[in-house]
Amino acid sequence: IKCLMESLEDEISQAEDSLLQAASSFPMYGRVHCITRAFQKLPLHDLQLVSEWRLVVERLLLLSYRLSAVVSPVIQSSSPEGLIPMDTDSGKQFLTIINSPQQERVLHSAVVS
C-alpha cells in the first residue's frame, strides 16, 4: 500500500502541475482502485501495528484531499463530457499531448483491441 501511495503522490504532483498532461500520461484511477481494494482486504478486526497503520491512513487522507482538489473541477462540472481546465497555452498543450507518440500508441492499441 505504501508503494502504491508513493506512486499516487507523484501522479498527484504531476496533475497539480498540469491536469491535462497527467490525464494523458499519468492516469491515477487504477492506482486509487488498487489502494481501495487493498484496504478492503485488510483484516480490520485483527490488525497488527495499529500505530503504523494510523500514519498510513493519515497520509492517505491527505493524498485524497489533494486528489479531490485537482480533479474536482473536471468531475464536478455540469458539462456531460467534463470540463478541461484552461491554463496558458492550453490549446497548444492539448494538441501536443494528443499528437505525442505515447498518446498515438495508446489510441492505436485501443483501436486494435
C-alpha positions as CSV (number, residue, x, y, z in Angstrom):
1,I,0.0,0.0,0.0
2,K,2.9,2.4,0.8
3,C,4.4,1.8,-2.6
4,L,1.1,2.5,-4.3
5,M,0.7,5.6,-2.3
6,E,4.2,6.9,-3.2
7,S,3.4,6.5,-6.9
8,L,0.0,8.1,-6.4
9,E,1.7,11.0,-4.7
10,D,3.9,11.5,-7.7
11,E,1.0,11.3,-10.0
12,I,-1.0,13.9,-8.0
13,S,2.0,16.2,-8.1
14,Q,2.0,15.8,-11.9
15,A,-1.7,16.6,-12.0
16,E,-1.2,19.7,-9.8
17,D,1.3,21.0,-12.4
18,S,-0.9,20.1,-15.5
19,L,-4.1,18.1,-15.2
20,L,-4.2,17.7,-19.0
21,Q,-0.7,16.2,-19.2
22,A,-1.4,14.0,-16.1
23,A,-4.6,12.7,-17.7
24,S,-2.7,11.7,-20.8
25,S,0.5,10.3,-19.2
26,F,-0.2,9.6,-15.5
27,P,-3.7,8.1,-15.1
28,M,-4.5,7.7,-11.4
29,Y,-7.7,5.7,-11.3
30,G,-6.0,2.3,-11.4
31,R,-3.7,3.1,-8.6
32,V,-6.5,4.6,-6.5
33,H,-8.6,1.4,-7.2
34,C,-5.7,-0.8,-6.1
35,I,-5.3,1.1,-2.8
36,T,-9.0,0.9,-2.1
37,R,-9.1,-2.8,-2.8
38,A,-6.0,-3.4,-0.6
39,F,-7.7,-1.6,2.3
40,Q,-10.9,-3.6,1.8
41,K,-8.9,-6.8,2.2
42,L,-7.3,-5.9,5.5
43,P,-8.4,-7.9,8.5
44,L,-9.5,-4.8,10.5
45,H,-10.7,-6.9,13.5
46,D,-7.2,-8.5,13.8
47,L,-4.9,-5.6,12.6
48,Q,-1.3,-5.6,13.8
49,L,0.9,-2.5,14.1
50,V,-2.1,-0.1,14.6
51,S,0.1,3.0,15.2
52,E,1.9,2.4,11.9
53,W,-1.4,1.9,10.1
54,R,-2.7,5.1,11.6
55,L,0.1,7.0,9.9
56,V,-0.6,5.3,6.6
57,V,-4.3,6.2,6.8
58,E,-3.5,9.8,7.8
59,R,-1.2,10.1,4.8
60,L,-3.8,8.6,2.6
61,L,-6.4,11.1,3.7
62,L,-4.1,14.0,2.9
63,L,-3.5,12.4,-0.6
64,S,-7.2,12.1,-1.0
65,Y,-7.8,15.7,-0.3
66,R,-5.1,16.7,-2.8
67,L,-6.5,14.4,-5.4
68,S,-10.0,15.7,-4.9
69,A,-8.8,19.3,-5.2
70,V,-7.1,18.5,-8.5
71,V,-9.9,16.5,-10.2
72,S,-13.0,18.2,-8.8
73,P,-13.2,20.9,-11.4
74,V,-13.5,18.2,-14.1
75,I,-15.6,15.6,-12.4
76,Q,-18.0,18.1,-10.8
77,S,-18.6,20.0,-14.0
78,S,-22.2,20.2,-15.1
79,S,-21.0,19.6,-18.7
80,P,-21.6,15.9,-19.6
81,E,-18.1,15.4,-21.0
82,G,-16.4,17.1,-18.1
83,L,-14.5,20.4,-18.1
84,I,-11.0,20.7,-19.3
85,P,-9.4,23.4,-17.2
86,M,-7.8,26.0,-19.3
87,D,-4.3,27.1,-18.4
88,T,-2.0,29.2,-20.5
89,D,-1.4,27.9,-24.0
90,S,-3.8,25.0,-23.2
91,G,-4.8,24.7,-26.9
92,K,-1.2,24.2,-28.0
93,Q,-0.5,21.9,-25.0
94,F,-3.7,19.8,-25.7
95,L,-2.6,19.3,-29.3
96,T,1.0,18.5,-28.3
97,I,-0.3,15.8,-25.8
98,I,-2.9,14.4,-28.3
99,N,-0.2,14.2,-31.0
100,S,2.5,12.8,-28.8
101,P,4.0,9.4,-29.8
102,Q,2.9,7.9,-26.5
103,Q,-0.7,9.0,-27.0
104,E,-0.7,7.7,-30.5
105,R,0.4,4.2,-29.2
106,V,-2.4,4.4,-26.6
107,L,-5.0,5.3,-29.2
108,H,-3.7,2.7,-31.6
109,S,-3.8,-0.1,-29.0
110,A,-7.4,0.9,-28.1
111,V,-8.5,0.8,-31.8
112,V,-6.7,-2.6,-32.3
113,S,-8.2,-4.2,-29.2
